[in-house]
């Protein structure tokens, strides 16, 4: 518990730090540590042939999965801090029944299985329905995990039930993290045609190109790919929407709890300054030798050098991402596709619970005044502790509304003026909490990441979903699957999801009892108030 009068972190630093915890608190060892047996009468070990060779997967839980498939060469040794190279070919049949390690984690918290990490990590997992065959041309969902660009792994999110229920092919990827994935040193940029150090974004592009080339072998349609991500994964979707090199590689986009106007990218000058500070902290100061020096260090040394210098993900101002995503989208110069975007009802409860769980009323007042200056009294009048029941819930509401909720609405406005756009809010007041994030006495329902267990084969850790919640999850999967198939989340027998228009957007509220639509999302989150007082992008 913080003592009264102790200096409190700013809202921006609070959210930035807490975003860095989200993915790994949900960490779990690879879900297929031992090959499972088929749970139905289909072939136990399906075989497909891709450009590099033949893969033998496995049947599990009503779907087929091909795990640990390399989409690029290992970025190790002299290949560290370089653009990804093509994956090597192999002879014979490659067993694809175990997931690959997570990429090196630039976080002090680590996975629950710390040994399951490494730099040789550019692999993906493919899940398809039991009936899928080459040429089936099924919609493809391409998933990118979150974790503030410094942690997390695609291996935490299985796509079996999504594939089986919706008739989709699901691809989940790993991509390089931390300074191994995002280091804007000019010496590194000069080594690739894009003059960029955003290697994690290059990894995502490489995985998309691999998908375009090979997904037909799994029954997927390379002409119908939906990129999808949550938190920093959603920020990656924003970057791909703005990256000229990504044009034509995908055809729809899903953004979960990561609106483009909130998750700002550093410009090139800022990113270069951060990269120099990191290299110096790592002991690599001679410009002529900095690349070789960084490639010679151990992974542990790189992680240690980044402890107090976290990366902010891909930078804008180079050949890979010439313009920041929000600016590109606002200008109309982006890779235009239909968009599905949303957030959870109480995003910031997760962050406040991790950083300031037991703050007092006095500390709440001091926090708001520090964050909002002259507008502080207006914020306190609109968000009084008495209305919310505790300083924790009041601060959570302030941060939820001023960041994720309203930025979701504002980002959706940019999209809706140009492409078909569908907006949701996840609202389950009994949703489970991520493992390791539970704080005694606090209501953490509907917090950041709450929806993930409903969409993918992912357990929050606190408890499994109830039958009612499973039913909500199935409805959500069907909406997502229909959007991937048609570019519109139209599902027979489910609540119609209207397209967002100009003015107050119609938002679909994903409620376990009664999914419904509302036009009061902006009013409920005080977005007119916050529009003139927006915080800086994270």
HELIX and SHEET records of a PDB file:
HELIX    1   1 UNK A   11  UNK A   19  1                                   9    
HELIX    2   2 UNK A   22  UNK A   25  1                                   4    
HELIX    3   3 UNK A   77  UNK A   79  5                                   3    
HELIX    4   4 UNK A  154  UNK A  156  5                                   3    
HELIX    5   5 UNK A  160  UNK A  166  1                                   7    
HELIX    6   6 UNK A  178  UNK A  181  1                                   4    
HELIX    7   7 UNK A  186  UNK A  189  1                                   4    
HELIX    8   8 UNK A  199  UNK A  214  1                                  16    
HELIX    9   9 UNK A  215  UNK A  218  5                                   4    
HELIX   10  10 UNK A  232  UNK A  242  1                                  11    
HELIX   11  11 UNK A  244  UNK A  246  5                                   3    
HELIX   12  12 UNK A  268  UNK A  281  1                                  14    
HELIX   13  13 UNK A  287  UNK A  289  5                                   3    
HELIX   14  14 UNK A  290  UNK A  296  1                                   7    
HELIX   15  15 UNK A  299  UNK A  305  1                                   7    
HELIX   16  16 UNK A  325  UNK A  331  1                                   7    
HELIX   17  17 UNK A  349  UNK A  355  1                                   7    
HELIX   18  18 UNK A  361  UNK A  372  1                                  12    
HELIX   19  19 UNK A  373  UNK A  375  5                                   3    
HELIX   20  20 UNK A  376  UNK A  382  1                                   7    
HELIX   21  21 UNK A  385  UNK A  388  1                                   4    
HELIX   22  22 UNK A  391  UNK A  400  1                                  10    
HELIX   23  23 UNK A  401  UNK A  405  3                                   5    
HELIX   24  24 UNK A  406  UNK A  416  1                                  11    
HELIX   25  25 UNK A  452  UNK A  455  1                                   4    
HELIX   26  26 UNK A  467  UNK A  486  1                                  20    
HELIX   27  27 UNK A  521  UNK A  524  1                                   4    
HELIX   28  28 UNK A  527  UNK A  531  1                                   5    
SHEET    1   A 3 UNK A  47  UNK A  50  0                                        
SHEET    2   A 3 UNK A  53  UNK A  56 -1                                        
SHEET    3   A 3 UNK A  93  UNK A  95  1                                        
SHEET    1   B11 UNK A  58  UNK A  60  0                                        
SHEET    2   B11 UNK A  63  UNK A  70 -1                                        
SHEET    3   B11 UNK A 123  UNK A 129 -1                                        
SHEET    4   B11 UNK A 169  UNK A 173 -1                                        
SHEET    5   B11 UNK A 138  UNK A 144  1                                        
SHEET    6   B11 UNK A 220  UNK A 230  1                                        
SHEET    7   B11 UNK A 252  UNK A 256  1                                        
SHEET    8   B11 UNK A 338  UNK A 344  1                                        
SHEET    9   B11 UNK A 421  UNK A 426  1                                        
SHEET   10   B11 UNK A 507  UNK A 510  1                                        
SHEET   11   B11 UNK A 516  UNK A 518 -1                                        
SHEET    1   C 2 UNK A 102  UNK A 103  0                                        
SHEET    2   C 2 UNK A 117  UNK A 118  1                                        
END                                                                             
